[in-house]
Amino acid sequence: MSTTQHTPTTTAPTNVHVDRSGPFDFDGLQWADTNCEPIAEWNRDSWDLFVFGEDLPIMLGGHSDMTDQEVQDLAREALNDAA
């Protein structure tokens, strides 16, 4: 009997865009700007992750002075957990 390791086919997208414009700045990133890739946006007191086609954002937490890379890592972790 052969033992084959199963590798999940669903993984988080590699591109997560970080929008620091704020929740009421309508000049922030739009889906057309990101080719419908996820957008992490600062929302007063935490980061929210918006995924195209989903009605509600994923609340990421974190703090406003996180680097883009830290926000992207947090977002990818949340996307992998949701998959």
C-alpha positions as CSV (number, residue, x, y, z in Angstrom):
1,M,0.0,0.0,0.0
2,S,1.3,3.4,-1.0
3,T,1.3,6.2,1.5
4,T,0.9,9.6,-0.2
5,Q,0.9,12.8,1.8
6,H,-2.0,15.0,1.0
7,T,-1.1,18.7,0.3
8,P,-4.0,21.1,0.7
9,T,-4.9,22.8,-2.6
10,T,-6.3,25.9,-1.0
11,T,-3.8,28.5,0.2
12,A,-4.0,32.1,1.0
13,P,-3.3,34.6,-1.8
14,T,0.2,35.8,-1.9
15,N,-0.8,39.5,-2.4
16,V,-2.5,41.3,0.4
17,H,-2.7,45.1,-0.1
18,V,-2.4,47.4,2.9
19,D,-4.6,50.5,2.9
20,R,-3.7,53.1,5.6
21,S,-6.1,55.8,4.3
22,G,-8.7,55.1,7.1
23,P,-12.3,53.9,7.1
24,F,-13.9,57.2,5.9
25,D,-11.4,58.1,3.2
26,F,-13.1,57.1,-0.1
27,D,-9.8,57.7,-1.9
28,G,-8.4,54.4,-0.5
29,L,-7.9,51.2,-2.4
30,Q,-10.7,49.8,-4.4
31,W,-11.1,46.3,-5.9
32,A,-10.1,47.5,-9.3
33,D,-6.8,48.8,-7.9
34,T,-5.9,45.4,-6.5
35,N,-7.2,43.0,-9.2
36,C,-9.7,41.8,-6.5
37,E,-7.0,40.7,-4.2
38,P,-7.5,41.1,-0.4
39,I,-7.2,44.5,1.2
40,A,-6.2,45.1,4.8
41,E,-7.5,48.4,6.0
42,W,-6.9,50.3,9.3
43,N,-10.2,50.9,10.9
44,R,-9.8,53.2,13.9
45,D,-8.5,50.7,16.4
46,S,-7.6,47.5,14.5
47,W,-6.9,46.0,11.1
48,D,-9.8,44.6,9.0
49,L,-9.2,42.3,6.0
50,F,-11.6,42.7,3.1
51,V,-11.9,39.7,0.8
52,F,-13.6,40.1,-2.6
53,G,-17.1,38.5,-2.6
54,E,-17.4,38.4,1.2
55,D,-19.9,40.6,2.9
56,L,-18.1,41.1,6.2
57,P,-14.4,41.8,6.8
58,I,-12.1,39.5,8.9
59,M,-11.1,41.3,12.0
60,L,-7.3,41.0,12.3
61,G,-6.6,43.2,15.4
62,G,-3.1,44.5,15.6
63,H,-2.0,48.2,16.0
64,S,-1.6,51.2,13.8
65,D,2.2,51.3,13.7
66,M,2.6,47.7,12.3
67,T,4.7,47.5,9.2
68,D,3.1,46.6,5.9
69,Q,4.9,43.2,6.1
70,E,3.5,42.6,9.6
71,V,0.0,43.4,8.5
72,Q,0.4,41.1,5.4
73,D,1.6,38.3,7.6
74,L,-1.3,38.7,10.0
75,A,-3.7,38.7,7.0
76,R,-2.2,35.6,5.4
77,E,-2.4,33.7,8.7
78,A,-6.1,34.7,9.0
79,L,-6.8,33.6,5.4
80,N,-5.0,30.3,5.9
81,D,-7.1,29.7,9.1
82,A,-10.3,30.4,7.2
83,A,-9.4,28.1,4.4
